[in-house]
């Protein structure tokens, strides 16, 4: 992602040099988005490590369907 952002910025600089300011601004915006996405990806493992653990918590067991052969009350 950061490499993509660097390439977009290089093309944006070239566009600005060529007098195409609107295109340069659009490329700069796309580069900024790529940098933000890269930062989000880099921070994701840290956020996951801080997330509360589900260990030790009870997990609800599936219940038999009423009227099924495994349900003695559903006869």
Backbone as ProteinMPNN parsed JSONL, in Angstrom:
{"seq_chain_A": "XXXXXXXXXXXXXXXXXXXXXXXXXXXXXXXXXXXXXXXXXXXXXXXXXXXXXXXXXXXXXXXXXXXXXXXXXXX", "coords_chain_A": {"N_chain_A": [[0.817, -1.179, 0.0], [1.904, 1.225, 0.782], [3.862, 1.513, -1.147], [2.292, 1.802, -3.404], [1.092, 4.249, -2.784], [3.341, 5.897, -2.881], [3.977, 5.731, -5.606], [1.67, 6.878, -6.705], [1.919, 9.485, -5.705], [4.234, 10.282, -7.033], [3.348, 10.325, -9.69], [1.434, 12.282, -9.378], [3.016, 14.522, -8.839], [4.281, 14.787, -11.308], [2.049, 15.31, -12.911], [1.275, 17.777, -11.86], [3.512, 19.29, -12.533], [3.123, 19.272, -15.254], [1.009, 20.927, -15.462], [-1.507, 20.017, -14.889], [-3.456, 20.405, -12.613], [-5.886, 19.558, -11.365], [-5.962, 16.791, -11.82], [-3.65, 16.102, -10.475], [-4.382, 16.72, -7.85], [-6.407, 14.819, -7.434], [-4.93, 12.431, -7.642], [-3.251, 12.79, -5.452], [-5.109, 12.696, -3.379], [-5.928, 10.011, -3.624], [-3.506, 8.765, -2.994], [-3.221, 9.536, -0.346], [-5.378, 8.152, 0.787], [-4.469, 5.542, 0.384], [-2.26, 5.507, 2.063], [-3.539, 5.842, 4.53], [-5.007, 3.44, 4.615], [-2.905, 1.613, 4.722], [-1.859, 2.245, 7.231], [-4.038, 1.509, 8.827], [-4.038, -1.262, 8.396], [-1.558, -1.928, 9.467], [-2.006, -1.314, 12.13], [-3.976, -3.088, 12.859], [-3.194, -5.719, 13.925], [-2.3, -4.924, 16.461], [-4.612, -3.883, 17.585], [-6.172, -6.176, 17.677], [-4.76, -7.663, 19.526], [-5.283, -6.259, 21.824], [-7.927, -6.724, 22.197], [-10.615, -8.066, 24.147], [-10.295, -11.29, 25.606], [-11.991, -14.347, 24.806], [-11.726, -16.581, 26.243], [-12.547, -18.885, 28.766], [-15.124, -18.065, 29.016], [-18.559, -18.927, 29.034], [-19.983, -21.006, 26.559], [-22.797, -21.178, 24.639], [-24.627, -24.103, 24.324], [-25.974, -26.03, 21.624], [-29.489, -26.605, 21.474], [-31.871, -29.316, 21.556], [-34.352, -29.752, 18.985], [-37.768, -29.166, 19.532], [-39.935, -31.933, 19.643], [-38.264, -33.558, 18.23], [-36.476, -36.682, 17.753], [-34.467, -36.733, 19.685], [-35.453, -35.281, 21.744], [-36.917, -35.842, 24.666], [-39.272, -34.788, 25.759], [-40.815, -33.95, 23.691], [-42.677, -35.73, 22.618]], "CA_chain_A": [[0.0, 0.0, 0.0], [2.77, 2.413, 0.83], [4.507, 1.633, -2.462], [1.272, 2.357, -4.299], [0.968, 5.665, -2.438], [4.531, 6.592, -3.389], [3.838, 5.842, -7.066], [0.628, 7.862, -6.973], [2.471, 10.819, -5.451], [5.178, 10.599, -8.115], [2.547, 10.695, -10.86], [0.798, 13.56, -9.042], [4.019, 15.573, -9.049], [4.449, 14.931, -12.755], [0.842, 15.967, -13.413], [1.337, 19.183, -11.452], [4.538, 19.912, -13.387], [2.554, 19.402, -16.595], [-0.081, 21.888, -15.41], [-2.795, 19.346, -14.691], [-3.63, 20.482, -11.162], [-7.028, 18.767, -10.897], [-5.536, 15.393, -11.826], [-2.661, 15.985, -9.405], [-5.112, 16.693, -6.578], [-7.079, 13.519, -7.339], [-3.904, 11.423, -7.352], [-2.796, 13.031, -4.089], [-6.169, 12.171, -2.512], [-5.828, 8.545, -3.662], [-2.292, 8.393, -2.257], [-3.532, 9.711, 1.072], [-6.228, 7.017, 1.172], [-3.621, 4.349, 0.428], [-1.45, 5.615, 3.282], [-4.447, 5.574, 5.65], [-5.299, 2.002, 4.617], [-1.698, 0.926, 5.198], [-1.793, 2.46, 8.675], [-5.076, 0.668, 9.43], [-3.578, -2.653, 8.339], [-0.452, -2.074, 10.417], [-2.528, -1.216, 13.491], [-4.946, -4.149, 13.108], [-2.719, -6.727, 14.884], [-2.228, -4.33, 17.789], [-5.978, -3.791, 18.075], [-6.619, -7.537, 17.974], [-4.079, -8.088, 20.745], [-5.91, -5.575, 22.946], [-9.324, -7.142, 22.301], [-10.812, -8.991, 25.274], [-10.262, -12.714, 25.274], [-13.234, -15.078, 25.057], [-11.399, -17.787, 26.993], [-13.161, -19.004, 30.075], [-16.529, -17.666, 28.961], [-19.404, -20.047, 28.658], [-20.469, -21.031, 25.189], [-24.118, -21.772, 24.634], [-24.699, -25.367, 23.601], [-27.204, -26.145, 20.837], [-30.581, -27.313, 22.137], [-32.622, -30.16, 20.617], [-35.582, -29.185, 18.451], [-38.95, -29.802, 20.136], [-40.554, -32.941, 18.803], [-37.267, -34.379, 17.544], [-36.225, -37.945, 18.478], [-33.548, -36.514, 20.801], [-36.144, -34.511, 22.759], [-37.858, -36.762, 25.324], [-40.517, -34.101, 26.083], [-41.536, -33.587, 22.482], [-43.349, -36.915, 22.069]], "C_chain_A": [[0.87, 1.256, 0.0], [3.506, 2.609, -0.497], [3.542, 2.227, -3.475], [1.115, 3.855, -4.048], [2.147, 6.464, -2.984], [4.448, 6.765, -4.902], [2.781, 6.875, -7.445], [1.139, 9.287, -6.755], [3.459, 11.232, -6.539], [4.43, 11.035, -9.373], [1.85, 12.031, -10.611], [1.764, 14.717, -9.246], [4.241, 15.842, -10.532], [3.25, 15.667, -13.354], [0.853, 17.451, -13.059], [2.364, 19.935, -12.285], [4.009, 20.166, -14.789], [1.365, 20.367, -16.625], [-1.449, 21.281, -15.211], [-3.08, 19.256, -13.19], [-4.776, 19.621, -10.64], [-6.659, 17.279, -10.811], [-4.537, 15.149, -10.696], [-3.351, 15.914, -8.04], [-5.818, 15.354, -6.376], [-6.076, 12.416, -6.998], [-3.382, 11.566, -5.925], [-3.823, 12.5, -3.083], [-6.112, 10.636, -2.456], [-4.606, 8.056, -2.893], [-2.528, 8.496, -0.757], [-4.405, 8.569, 1.585], [-5.407, 5.736, 1.295], [-2.764, 4.346, 1.694], [-2.312, 5.315, 4.507], [-4.775, 4.087, 5.75], [-4.099, 1.211, 5.129], [-1.575, 1.062, 6.709], [-2.838, 1.604, 9.39], [-4.645, -0.792, 9.48], [-2.469, -2.884, 9.353], [-0.951, -2.066, 11.857], [-3.485, -2.343, 13.836], [-4.421, -5.211, 14.074], [-2.648, -6.179, 16.306], [-3.619, -4.222, 18.394], [-6.502, -5.168, 18.458], [-5.992, -8.034, 19.271], [-4.713, -7.447, 21.979], [-7.36, -6.005, 23.148], [-9.481, -8.127, 23.454], [-10.862, -10.437, 24.795], [-11.603, -13.356, 25.599], [-12.965, -16.344, 25.861], [-12.081, -17.745, 28.35], [-14.621, -18.583, 30.092], [-17.358, -18.855, 28.507], [-19.885, -19.876, 27.219], [-21.794, -21.772, 25.204], [-24.125, -23.015, 23.754], [-25.996, -25.411, 22.798], [-28.231, -26.988, 21.577], [-31.323, -28.169, 21.117], [-33.905, -29.45, 20.172], [-36.753, -29.921, 19.071], [-39.579, -30.762, 19.145], [-39.56, -33.807, 18.064], [-37.03, -35.649, 18.355], [-35.302, -37.759, 19.683], [-34.219, -35.764, 21.953], [-37.186, -35.404, 23.432], [-39.181, -36.094, 25.636], [-41.371, -33.84, 24.855], [-42.282, -34.739, 21.842], [-44.75, -36.621, 21.637]], "O_chain_A": [[0.586, 2.222, -0.707], [3.744, 3.742, -0.918], [3.926, 3.053, -4.304], [1.017, 4.639, -4.992], [1.973, 7.574, -3.488], [4.805, 7.82, -5.427], [2.966, 7.65, -8.383], [0.825, 10.188, -7.533], [3.512, 12.401, -6.922], [4.825, 11.992, -10.04], [1.692, 12.827, -11.537], [1.384, 15.768, -9.763], [4.373, 16.992, -10.952], [3.415, 16.543, -14.202], [0.476, 18.288, -13.88], [2.13, 21.071, -12.698], [4.386, 21.141, -15.439], [0.779, 20.6, -17.683], [-2.457, 21.973, -15.354], [-2.964, 18.193, -12.581], [-4.651, 19.014, -9.576], [-7.006, 16.601, -9.845], [-4.578, 14.109, -10.039], [-2.946, 15.136, -7.177], [-5.825, 14.816, -5.269], [-6.353, 11.565, -6.153], [-3.103, 10.566, -5.264], [-3.454, 11.925, -2.059], [-6.23, 10.04, -1.385], [-4.674, 7.034, -2.211], [-2.085, 7.641, 0.009], [-4.194, 8.074, 2.692], [-5.626, 4.939, 2.206], [-2.57, 3.302, 2.317], [-1.872, 4.615, 5.419], [-4.816, 3.535, 6.849], [-4.259, 0.251, 5.882], [-1.225, 0.1, 7.393], [-2.554, 1.035, 10.445], [-4.859, -1.477, 10.48], [-2.441, -3.916, 10.024], [-0.378, -2.74, 12.713], [-3.783, -2.54, 15.014], [-5.154, -5.585, 14.989], [-2.913, -6.911, 17.259], [-3.791, -4.447, 19.593], [-7.202, -5.308, 19.461], [-6.636, -8.754, 20.032], [-4.684, -8.03, 23.063], [-7.959, -5.679, 24.173], [-8.586, -8.932, 23.712], [-11.397, -10.749, 23.732], [-12.273, -12.96, 26.553], [-13.893, -17.107, 26.131], [-12.174, -16.697, 28.988], [-15.288, -18.74, 31.115], [-16.916, -19.675, 27.703], [-20.149, -18.771, 26.744], [-21.885, -22.879, 25.732], [-23.693, -22.987, 22.602], [-27.014, -24.882, 23.245], [-27.881, -27.97, 22.231], [-31.403, -27.802, 19.945], [-34.465, -28.643, 20.914], [-36.753, -31.15, 19.137], [-39.737, -30.449, 17.964], [-39.964, -34.713, 17.334], [-37.358, -35.683, 19.541], [-35.354, -38.559, 20.617], [-33.628, -35.623, 23.023], [-38.225, -35.695, 22.84], [-40.174, -36.809, 25.773], [-42.556, -33.533, 24.988], [-42.501, -34.729, 20.63], [-45.448, -37.513, 21.155]]}, "name": "protein", "num_of_chains": 1, "seq": "XXXXXXXXXXXXXXXXXXXXXXXXXXXXXXXXXXXXXXXXXXXXXXXXXXXXXXXXXXXXXXXXXXXXXXXXXXX"}
